[in-house]
Structure formats: structure tokens, C-alpha cells
Amino acid sequence: MILRGSKMYILEQLREIDHSYYPMVVKVPNPEDPSLTTRKGLFIKRSYSESSTHVWKADDKSKASTIRKVVQDTKRFYHHSSLRRIGVEPTFFGISYIPEMNEKGEIRTYFIGGELTYMISTRPVGEDLEMQQVFELTPLRLLS
């Protein structure tokens, strides 16, 4: 499996590390399902995506045409055997809002050949992302 972009694997790992804090992730077979608009606080995301490109609030009814386009683009770009053969199969999933993502941001790690090459910290600022290179981290086992 190619892990870059495969958010489901990473989310499962985070939940295993701290299931008391990290919200449950649910697969969303049909992101165009109108019943999703009644789910307050639920965000729909797509794996194999970056920079919040394929993220929306489930209860935002104004996003219907955007959602339709995302689903169509996903089918057009990803639904063929050459990508499935190497394990690239985008998935839509739902997750509760995590305030820390907006407040503190996230750390993105980049690996080449299994080796960590660099890390950046990203935090939303309005419609943009503020980015800074990260030089050191506290290991998870040392956090309380």
C-alpha cells in the first residue's frame, strides 16, 4: 500500500495511540447522500488529498455542487486498474471537528525511501496556510 495520502491508515494509527481523545472515523460510501446534511459537526474528507482541498462540513448545503464535482473528479482520475494495482484507492470518510487543527495546526512529515526527509508545521490563517519548517519534536511517549 502507498501510505502517502492514505489518511485512513494514519487515522487508524492515531486512534490506536489515543482512542480516548482522537475521534472515531467512519467511511462515507456516498458523500452526496443528502442525509449527511443533518450531521452537525461532521466533516467529510477524501484520502489522497492535500491542503484541505477535499474537506467540507457535512451540514453545509451550499456545497452540493462542489461535492458532486469532487466525486466526479475522483472517479475520473482514480478509478482505473493502474492505480488500484499499487494500492491507490481514494476513500471518503467522516470525522468530527478537531478544534486543535485550526488552533494549533498540524505537522506534515515527508519520507523518501522510508527515511524522514523533512517536516513542516501548517496552520490555517484565513483562507491560506501558514507554513514553518520543523526541526525537532517531542516523541509521543513523552507527552502526557
N, C-alpha and C positions, 0 to 999 in steps of 0.2 A: 504494500500500500504506500502511496505517496502521502507523506504527512503534511507537506506544505499546503495549507488551505483546507485540510481535512479537520475542520473545527470539532466535529463530533468526537474524534479520538481525544483531543485535548480537553474538551469539556468533560468527558467521562473521567479522565485522569484527575482533573481539578475537583470534581465531585467526590472521587475516592479519597483524595487528600483531606478534604474538609466538607463532608456531606451536611454538617450542621449549618454551615454558612452558605455554601455555594448552591444556588437554586437548581431545581430539577429542570432538566432539558427534555422536551418532548418533540418527537418527529412530527412534522406537519406535511402529510401526504399531498394536500391540495391547498396552497397558500391563497387561492382565490375563493375558498369556502366562505360564504357570507356570514356564517355563524361565528367566525373568528372576530368579527367586529364587535361582538358583545363581551369580549375578554379584555377587560380593563387591566392595564399594567403588563400586558403580554407584548413582547417584541418578537417579530418574525425575522429570522436571518437566513442567509444561504451560505453553505460552506463553499470553499473555493472562491472567495471574495476578499476584497481588501478595502481599507479606508472607509468603512461604513457604507459602501456602495449599495449593498443589498440588505438593508436593515430598515424596518418600518414598524410603527406602532400598529398592532392588530386592530385597535378600535378607531383608527384614522380613516374614515370612509372616503376622504378626498384622495386617497392613494390608490383607488381601484384601478385606474388606467395604468399607473406606474407598475402595480403588481402584475397586471396582465402582461405588460411589456417584459418585465423581469422573467416571468415564467416562459414566455415565448423565446426570448433570447437564450435562456438556459437550455431549452430543448434544441434550439438551432445550433448552439455552439458545443454542447457537451454530450448529446445523446447519439454517439456513434461508437462502434466497436473499438476503434484505435485507442480511445481514452479509457473505456471500460477495461480493456486488456491490461492497462497499467494501474488500475485501481482508482481512476478519477471519476467519481460519480457524485455530482453535487446533490446535497440534501437540504431541504428547507426544515428549519426547526424553530421551536418557540422557547423563549426563556423570559423569566421575569426581569423587570428593570433592576439594574445594579447601580445604585447611586454613585458608588466609588468610581465607576468607569468615567462619569462626567467630572467628578470632583478631583480624582487623583490620576485618571488616565490609565494607560496600560503599558506594559513593556513588551516590545516585539523583539524576538530573537531570530537570527539568521544563521543557518548552518550550511556549510559546504562540505560534502564528503563525510558527514557525521560530526564535523568539528564546528564549534561555535566560532563564528567569524566576527560578528558584532551585534550590539543591542541598541535599540533606541526606545526612548520613552515618548509616548504620544498622549496628548490631552486635547480634548475639543475646546476650541476658543471660537465661539460664534459658529460660523459655517466652515471654519478651517481647522486644521490640526497643527498644534504646536509640537515640534519635534526637537528632542535633545538626545545626544549620544549618551549611553550609559556605560560607565567604566567598571562599576562593581555593584554587587548585590549581597543582601543578607540571605543565606540559604534558608529555605522553608523550615527546616528542622530547628532553626534558632529563633524563629518568630513565635511569639506567644499569642 
